[in-house]
Amino acid sequence: MTQDELFKVLVAHCKEYGFIFPSSEIYDGLAAVYDYGQMGVELKNNIKKYWWGAMTRLHENIVGIDSCIFMHPKIWEASGHVGAFNDPLIDNKDSKKRYRADVLIEDYIAKLEEKNAKEVEKGRKKFGDAFDEEKFLQTNPNCVRNSEKIAQVRKRMADALNANDLKELRQIIIDCEIACPISGTKNWTEVRQFNLMFSTQLGSVGEEANTIYLRPETAQGIFVNYLNVQKTGRMKIPFGIAQIGKAFRNEIVARQFIFRMREFEQMEMQFFIKPGTELDWFAQWKKNRMAWHVNLGMGAENYRFHDHDKLAHYANAATDIEFNFPFGFKELEGIHSRTDFDLGNHQKFSGKKIQYFDPESNESYTPYVVETSIGVDRMVLAVLSHSFKEETLENGETRVVLSIPAPLAPVKAAVLPLVKKDGLPELAQKIMDMLKFDFNCQYDEKDSIGKRYRRQDAIGTPFCITVDHDSLEDGCVTVRYRDTMTQDRIKIEDLPAMIHREVDLGVLLRKL
Ligand code: GAP
């Protein structure tokens, strides 16, 4: 199965098993908006708990807040979003399809990178153990040509974006002979800027002055509460404020399922620091955030840093943590050194003094900020796409399994009476009553035990607990493990401790 086909199967699986539904589906859906079902919401909540715990519990100097989606419209002028939160748009005149010009160019670069990866694979097969990838990339003529082209196009694009040179962006598309994926033609319009913020009206009068925006990032809610938190929490620099909440962007290219949505959720942390220390903190937060990801056990090789060529309007250093999604390495999290851009501008626009008095150096300054910002939905997609497997078993049967890291799994254990009689359901219910206060569990007595195992595999339940006739005599149950399908006989009273060891978020946090 190609990665493309696998992705389609995953999307269908998410719907079939109650993880993610297209929004407003009975009205034919709403583009790039999705709802989380009964399994999806559990997975999403567990991801949020893992992040929140890692930020606010493991750092005594990081506290959380929950600010509103609606904010004073001046905030978005101060932050630069009214003037500069734009995407460069281009239309194909034949297909009438609209694209982000930078995404078209990035896709072109990704194709060249793919070509190089294929050459490397061929080389590896040809030269075996003696293969030196770095040397191969530097000497193979095709790879050298592709690498030069990649570097040249990257530089041209970064320069054009930094200079807001829309004509040059179009010219790159023409020079690279990029064709519309739908019509196959190169019949392009000019490139135009398009602001991504949704606006609405506050109150009943539709006047310009009443226009407010749905926040495109949660970060500004943190900046405008900086003084409140610093004073009431008696926080000393360096300290951080964390927040989880919805953000909204009128994305032009809203594809790839929950990767790019118009309504999504962010987990952001602003770390307030002394000016001049930002690059050290930037490096520390890069390390810290990568460790948080790798700690989940989804393979260190599936993450990489990508330093930005084009810096956002507020940053003096920026990197992405990219994840190996089914459609290639793409941004999962952003880490930005935002300088004093935001606090400085809020000071200017609000007329309120936003300064920190440093008792050690006896000076006042506007703090600098290093931000970590991750999309909850992208994290859900990373976990689901990495976990989804179609396996052929030794007996030739197939099973679909989601090997979700156990602390994130929606359901931790399923309690299954072997048959619906002889007192087994009653004992199974007692086990449910024992476990339900600590773990999200499911009781299931319908269909054969094999079918019930498959249903639990498909939603990623780490443990199936089967109650059989022997259980009535010996007080033990059979525990079947999701990933290995091996089974153990375990005393009923030992179940909570055994499950706890594998699924508790505290255990995961302790490994950080
Ligand atoms: N406050 C900084 C900020 O918002 P960003 O790189 O624009 O930075 C941060 O966004 C993260 O939010 C991204 O790394 C991504 O995970 C997530 N994100 C951004 N736009 C998104 C969208 N349209 N759909 C889903 N997630 C999105």
Boltz pocket constraint, residues with backbone or C-beta under 6 A from the ligand:
constraints:
  - pocket:
      binder: B
      contacts: [[A, 216], [A, 217], [A, 218], [A, 219], [A, 249], [A, 251], [A, 258], [A, 259], [A, 260], [A, 261], [A, 262], [A, 264], [A, 265], [A, 266], [A, 268], [A, 331], [A, 332], [A, 333], [A, 334], [A, 371], [A, 373], [A, 374], [A, 375], [A, 376], [A, 377], [A, 378]]
      max_distance: 6.0
